[in-house]
């Protein structure tokens, strides 16, 4: 009927408030990451992604942008097993740290690597200091309270 056609229902998703966003410029600074599980040259493959844990908190004013314990994404740049007497190689490219709103902030760090005649293992609990967070501007989503 005509009355039904003029009635509109409001989708509850449309009335939900979206989190507020603010522009933040995060200055260049250093963080430390911790390896969360053993990474072995005999078990990982080049091109795969592993995650480490950030040991620092980054705050901008009242906002926590990166929580202590946030994920640090690393790419296995090269992994060669130590089979048949060959030299093993394992290298990580530490790429980015995750913000509290799910964005990734780029890191600048030379390859974290090792080369030797036997299996290389980057041990769980090992710390990698001085990961440089590049200065960047982001549109940060403020979590609703």
NORFEN-V755804 format. One record per residue. PHI is phi in whole degrees, -180 to 180 (none if undefined). OMEGA is omega in whole degrees, 0 to 359 (* if undefined). D_CENTER is the distance of its C-alpha to the mean C-alpha in Angstrom with 2 decimals. Layout:
BEGIN
phi->PHI omega->OMEGA d_center->D_CENTER
phi->PHI omega->OMEGA d_center->D_CENTER
END
This chain:
BEGIN
phi->none omega->182 d_center->54.75
phi->-66 omega->180 d_center->54.34
phi->-63 omega->179 d_center->53.20
phi->-67 omega->181 d_center->50.32
phi->-69 omega->183 d_center->49.19
phi->-86 omega->177 d_center->49.01
phi->-75 omega->177 d_center->47.08
phi->-120 omega->174 d_center->43.35
phi->-101 omega->179 d_center->40.85
phi->-94 omega->177 d_center->37.72
phi->-70 omega->181 d_center->34.52
phi->-56 omega->179 d_center->32.79
phi->-65 omega->181 d_center->29.44
phi->-72 omega->183 d_center->31.07
phi->-91 omega->178 d_center->32.08
phi->-66 omega->178 d_center->28.79
phi->-77 omega->176 d_center->27.43
phi->-80 omega->179 d_center->24.20
phi->-61 omega->178 d_center->21.86
phi->-72 omega->178 d_center->22.70
phi->-120 omega->176 d_center->20.52
phi->-131 omega->176 d_center->20.91
phi->-82 omega->179 d_center->20.15
phi->-125 omega->171 d_center->18.34
phi->-108 omega->182 d_center->18.28
phi->-94 omega->181 d_center->15.77
phi->-72 omega->176 d_center->17.48
phi->-58 omega->179 d_center->16.31
phi->-160 omega->182 d_center->15.52
phi->-111 omega->174 d_center->14.34
phi->-129 omega->176 d_center->11.98
phi->-118 omega->178 d_center->12.33
phi->-117 omega->178 d_center->10.17
phi->-122 omega->177 d_center->12.07
phi->-72 omega->187 d_center->12.55
phi->-91 omega->177 d_center->12.86
phi->-152 omega->179 d_center->15.42
phi->-55 omega->176 d_center->17.77
phi->-120 omega->187 d_center->16.86
phi->-112 omega->177 d_center->20.27
phi->-63 omega->181 d_center->21.62
phi->-85 omega->186 d_center->24.13
phi->-120 omega->181 d_center->21.82
phi->-94 omega->180 d_center->18.74
phi->-119 omega->176 d_center->19.22
phi->-57 omega->179 d_center->18.20
phi->96 omega->180 d_center->15.94
phi->-84 omega->182 d_center->14.11
phi->-108 omega->174 d_center->10.40
phi->-128 omega->180 d_center->9.52
phi->-122 omega->175 d_center->6.96
phi->-110 omega->182 d_center->7.77
phi->-118 omega->177 d_center->8.26
phi->-78 omega->181 d_center->8.39
phi->-98 omega->182 d_center->12.19
phi->-121 omega->174 d_center->12.76
phi->-110 omega->176 d_center->13.24
phi->-116 omega->179 d_center->13.44
phi->-116 omega->172 d_center->16.40
phi->-124 omega->186 d_center->18.25
phi->62 omega->181 d_center->21.71
phi->-83 omega->188 d_center->21.73
phi->-98 omega->173 d_center->18.26
phi->-85 omega->182 d_center->15.24
phi->-88 omega->176 d_center->12.41
phi->-128 omega->179 d_center->9.73
phi->-83 omega->169 d_center->11.10
phi->-60 omega->183 d_center->11.87
phi->100 omega->179 d_center->10.28
phi->-63 omega->179 d_center->6.92
phi->-75 omega->171 d_center->4.28
phi->-115 omega->183 d_center->3.35
phi->-89 omega->179 d_center->3.94
phi->-133 omega->178 d_center->7.62
phi->-102 omega->173 d_center->10.68
phi->-73 omega->184 d_center->13.99
phi->-74 omega->179 d_center->16.02
phi->-153 omega->177 d_center->19.26
phi->-148 omega->177 d_center->20.66
phi->-124 omega->181 d_center->24.41
phi->-70 omega->183 d_center->26.15
phi->-93 omega->183 d_center->29.03
phi->-65 omega->175 d_center->31.67
phi->57 omega->175 d_center->35.22
phi->75 omega->179 d_center->35.08
phi->-74 omega->179 d_center->32.66
phi->-79 omega->176 d_center->30.04
phi->-83 omega->177 d_center->26.59
phi->-142 omega->176 d_center->23.56
phi->-144 omega->178 d_center->19.87
phi->-140 omega->180 d_center->17.28
phi->-115 omega->171 d_center->13.50
phi->-107 omega->181 d_center->11.91
phi->-79 omega->193 d_center->8.86
phi->-98 omega->191 d_center->7.35
phi->-160 omega->175 d_center->4.64
phi->-118 omega->185 d_center->3.30
phi->-88 omega->178 d_center->3.96
phi->-85 omega->181 d_center->7.74
phi->-67 omega->178 d_center->10.51
phi->-102 omega->172 d_center->11.73
phi->90 omega->176 d_center->8.96
phi->-86 omega->178 d_center->8.39
phi->-119 omega->178 d_center->5.82
phi->-102 omega->186 d_center->7.42
phi->-68 omega->177 d_center->8.58
phi->-109 omega->177 d_center->9.22
phi->-123 omega->182 d_center->12.69
phi->-159 omega->176 d_center->13.77
phi->-64 omega->179 d_center->16.52
phi->-56 omega->174 d_center->16.15
phi->-95 omega->189 d_center->15.99
phi->-147 omega->177 d_center->18.97
phi->-153 omega->180 d_center->22.21
phi->-142 omega->176 d_center->25.42
phi->-161 omega->186 d_center->28.35
phi->-82 omega->178 d_center->31.13
phi->-132 omega->181 d_center->29.60
phi->-52 omega->177 d_center->26.44
phi->-104 omega->177 d_center->23.39
phi->-129 omega->169 d_center->21.17
phi->-85 omega->190 d_center->18.15
phi->-78 omega->173 d_center->18.95
phi->-54 omega->179 d_center->17.16
phi->92 omega->177 d_center->17.11
phi->-67 omega->182 d_center->17.09
phi->-107 omega->176 d_center->15.46
phi->-118 omega->182 d_center->14.16
phi->-85 omega->171 d_center->15.26
phi->61 omega->171 d_center->15.39
phi->-79 omega->185 d_center->12.03
phi->-86 omega->174 d_center->13.13
phi->-87 omega->180 d_center->11.36
phi->-70 omega->174 d_center->13.60
phi->-62 omega->184 d_center->15.86
phi->-154 omega->174 d_center->15.15
phi->-111 omega->180 d_center->16.73
phi->-132 omega->171 d_center->15.19
phi->-98 omega->189 d_center->17.06
phi->-91 omega->178 d_center->15.75
phi->-83 omega->179 d_center->16.91
phi->-78 omega->181 d_center->18.80
phi->-65 omega->178 d_center->18.82
phi->-75 omega->182 d_center->22.43
phi->-90 omega->* d_center->24.31
END
